[in-house]
Amino acid sequence: KAQFERALAIDSTDASTLLWYALNLTQLGLLQDAQVRLKEALQIDGKNCSIIRCYAENLLSLKEFDDAEIQFKKVLGLDPQDTHALKGYRCALRYH
């Protein structure tokens, strides 16, 4: 966690660092903190399918099914072949 914070202190506009930091926070069970970092990454690179998909998965974990569905749709609009987004979209619909 400290290394990611150091990297962001050097360049807080690196969407990849924010994404990886969010993934690390998710692994630690810090879903709300991860969501903050994912939102920051989306502000920088809002058409990055990996970021949008991870944000959608985070929303799914937080049981925010409607919002997750919207985000998975965005990914599928950009990349209809994204099997992870399709799986997540189906999951969001199931619990919706």
C-alpha positions as a printed Julia matrix, in Angstrom:
96×3 Matrix{Float64}:
   0.0     0.0     0.0
   2.78    2.41    0.88
   4.53    1.81   -2.45
   1.4     2.67   -4.4
   0.97    5.83   -2.37
   4.58    6.79   -3.1
   4.04    6.17   -6.81
   0.9     8.29   -6.78
   2.73   11.06   -4.92
   5.1    11.2    -7.89
   2.33   11.04  -10.52
  -1.26   11.08   -9.33
  -2.52   11.05  -12.93
  -1.31    7.55  -13.8
  -4.5     5.57  -14.38
  -2.62    2.24  -14.44
  -1.14    2.87  -11.0
  -4.58    3.8    -9.68
  -6.04    0.62  -11.18
  -3.37   -1.62   -9.66
  -3.68    0.16   -6.34
  -7.45   -0.44   -6.41
  -6.89   -4.12   -7.18
  -4.5    -4.33   -4.24
  -7.02   -2.64   -1.96
  -9.68   -5.07   -3.16
  -7.42   -7.99   -2.26
  -7.12   -6.49    1.21
 -10.92   -6.28    1.47
 -10.93   -2.48    1.34
 -13.69   -2.21   -1.25
 -14.71    1.38   -0.47
 -11.11    2.57   -0.72
 -10.73    0.66   -3.98
 -13.84    2.33   -5.33
 -12.36    5.77   -4.65
  -9.21    4.9    -6.6
 -11.2     3.37   -9.46
 -13.29    6.54   -9.75
 -10.07    8.56   -9.93
  -8.74    6.27  -12.65
 -12.0     6.61  -14.6
 -11.72   10.41  -14.48
  -8.31   10.1   -16.12
  -9.07    7.3   -18.6
 -12.82    6.84  -18.83
 -12.76    4.57  -21.89
 -10.31    2.02  -20.52
 -12.2    -1.28  -20.48
 -10.03   -2.76  -17.72
 -10.73    0.15  -15.41
 -14.45    0.21  -16.15
 -14.71   -3.56  -15.72
 -12.87   -3.49  -12.38
 -15.1    -0.64  -11.25
 -18.16   -2.69  -12.23
 -16.82   -5.73  -10.37
 -16.22   -3.55   -7.34
 -19.81   -2.3    -7.52
 -20.99   -5.88   -7.78
 -19.03   -6.79   -4.64
 -20.63   -3.85   -2.87
 -24.05   -5.17   -3.97
 -24.71   -2.08   -6.08
 -26.24   -4.19   -8.83
 -27.93   -1.43  -10.86
 -24.74    0.6   -11.11
 -22.69   -2.52  -11.84
 -25.04   -3.4   -14.7
 -24.57    0.07  -16.22
 -20.79   -0.18  -16.03
 -20.68   -3.69  -17.5
 -22.84   -2.4   -20.38
 -20.27    0.36  -20.98
 -17.5    -2.22  -21.26
 -19.54   -4.36  -23.62
 -20.3    -1.29  -25.72
 -16.57   -0.71  -26.11
 -15.61   -4.37  -26.39
 -18.47   -6.8   -27.09
 -16.02   -9.71  -26.87
 -15.03   -9.02  -23.24
 -16.05  -12.32  -21.65
 -15.34  -11.11  -18.11
 -17.69   -8.17  -18.58
 -20.35  -10.43  -20.07
 -20.11  -12.79  -17.11
 -20.28   -9.85  -14.67
 -23.23   -8.36  -16.56
 -25.15  -11.63  -16.28
 -24.35  -11.78  -12.59
 -25.57   -8.21  -12.04
 -28.81   -9.04  -13.85
 -29.31  -12.16  -11.77
 -29.1   -10.28   -8.49
 -30.81   -7.17   -9.78
